[in-house]
Amino acid sequence: MGEMIIERPELGKVITDIQADRWSVELPFAYYVLYICSHAYDMRERRILNDNEWTGWLQWMKNCFQQGTIKEHWRRIESEKWFDPSFQNFINKELMVVS
């Protein structure tokens, strides 16, 4: 599904009523990046990732929020509550403050 929406962003209207003019090529990719971050966060919460693995993921996420445009996408996406509250709090308290 993620690949399909990245290839054809207009398909996003199937799952959300975001206006077509807001569906840039970047938006589906931003959701995908955030989904990957959410998955890594969940694995850490379940103690699947060890400290070293989590440190690597955390640095990768910090780099994305500091160097890329993901923070701008998060500001738009976060208010729509697509991610679980614990992950949203993590992003807002740990990653948005470093960007």
Phi, psi and omega per residue, in radians:
M1 nan -0.790 3.137
G2 -1.030 -0.762 3.124
E3 -1.106 -0.691 -3.135
M4 -1.118 -0.746 -3.116
I5 -1.246 -0.580 3.078
I6 -1.150 -0.720 3.121
E7 -1.233 -0.607 -3.100
R8 -2.376 1.429 -3.070
P9 -0.958 -0.465 -3.138
E10 -1.091 -0.322 3.082
L11 -1.205 -0.280 3.133
G12 -1.008 -0.430 -3.130
K13 -1.150 -0.258 3.092
V14 -1.188 -0.578 -3.074
I15 -1.880 -0.191 3.139
T16 -2.651 2.709 3.136
D17 -1.662 0.384 3.049
I18 -1.005 2.295 -3.106
Q19 -1.045 2.517 -3.081
A20 -0.976 -0.571 -3.120
D21 -1.222 -0.278 3.083
R22 -1.556 -0.192 -3.121
W23 -1.471 1.516 3.032
S24 -1.469 3.008 3.056
V25 -1.123 -0.532 -3.102
E26 -1.283 -0.561 -3.006
L27 -1.032 -0.869 3.106
P28 -1.075 -0.634 3.110
F29 -1.161 -0.654 3.089
A30 -1.072 -0.760 3.076
Y31 -1.049 -0.723 -3.129
Y32 -1.125 -0.776 3.103
V33 -1.066 -0.787 3.127
L34 -1.136 -0.608 3.070
Y35 -1.102 -0.743 3.112
I36 -1.091 -0.758 3.098
C37 -1.073 -0.737 3.120
S38 -1.093 -0.699 3.134
H39 -1.143 -0.763 3.099
A40 -1.091 -0.728 3.105
Y41 -1.066 -0.786 3.114
D42 -1.090 -0.693 3.112
M43 -1.131 -0.636 3.083
R44 -1.154 -0.761 3.132
E45 -1.077 -0.583 3.128
R46 -1.507 0.033 3.130
R47 1.114 0.569 3.055
I48 -1.461 -0.634 3.104
L49 -1.567 2.376 3.051
N50 -1.424 3.083 -3.075
D51 -1.036 -0.732 -3.130
N52 -1.137 -0.777 3.112
E53 -1.086 -0.781 3.138
W54 -1.108 -0.682 3.110
T55 -1.035 -0.718 3.097
G56 -1.116 -0.818 3.114
W57 -1.099 -0.751 -3.121
L58 -1.086 -0.745 3.118
Q59 -1.130 -0.698 3.100
W60 -1.056 -0.785 3.133
M61 -1.122 -0.761 3.119
K62 -1.048 -0.741 3.109
N63 -1.056 -0.754 3.127
C64 -1.043 -0.775 -3.103
F65 -1.294 -0.488 3.132
Q66 -1.453 -0.685 -2.961
Q67 -1.810 -0.434 -3.061
G68 -1.803 -2.961 -3.138
T69 -1.725 0.133 -3.081
I70 -1.043 -0.558 -3.133
K71 -1.104 -0.648 3.098
E72 -1.179 -0.701 3.091
H73 -1.140 -0.696 3.134
W74 -1.054 -0.718 3.140
R75 -1.015 -0.632 3.109
R76 -1.384 -0.702 -3.045
I77 -1.325 -0.718 -3.008
E78 -0.976 -0.686 -3.089
S79 -1.193 -0.300 -3.128
E80 -1.565 -0.073 3.025
K81 1.040 0.872 3.094
W82 -1.461 -0.263 -3.069
F83 -2.068 2.794 -3.091
D84 -1.176 2.646 -3.049
P85 -1.009 -0.637 -3.139
S86 -1.117 -0.771 3.110
F87 -1.152 -0.729 3.105
Q88 -1.029 -0.759 3.098
N89 -1.092 -0.732 3.109
F90 -1.027 -0.860 -3.141
I91 -1.037 -0.861 -3.063
N92 -1.159 -0.616 -3.078
K93 -1.596 -0.534 -3.046
E94 -1.824 -0.603 -3.028
L95 -1.850 -0.625 -3.135
M96 -1.221 -0.467 -3.136
V97 -1.321 -0.404 -3.137
V98 -1.555 -0.164 -3.070
S99 -1.606 nan nan
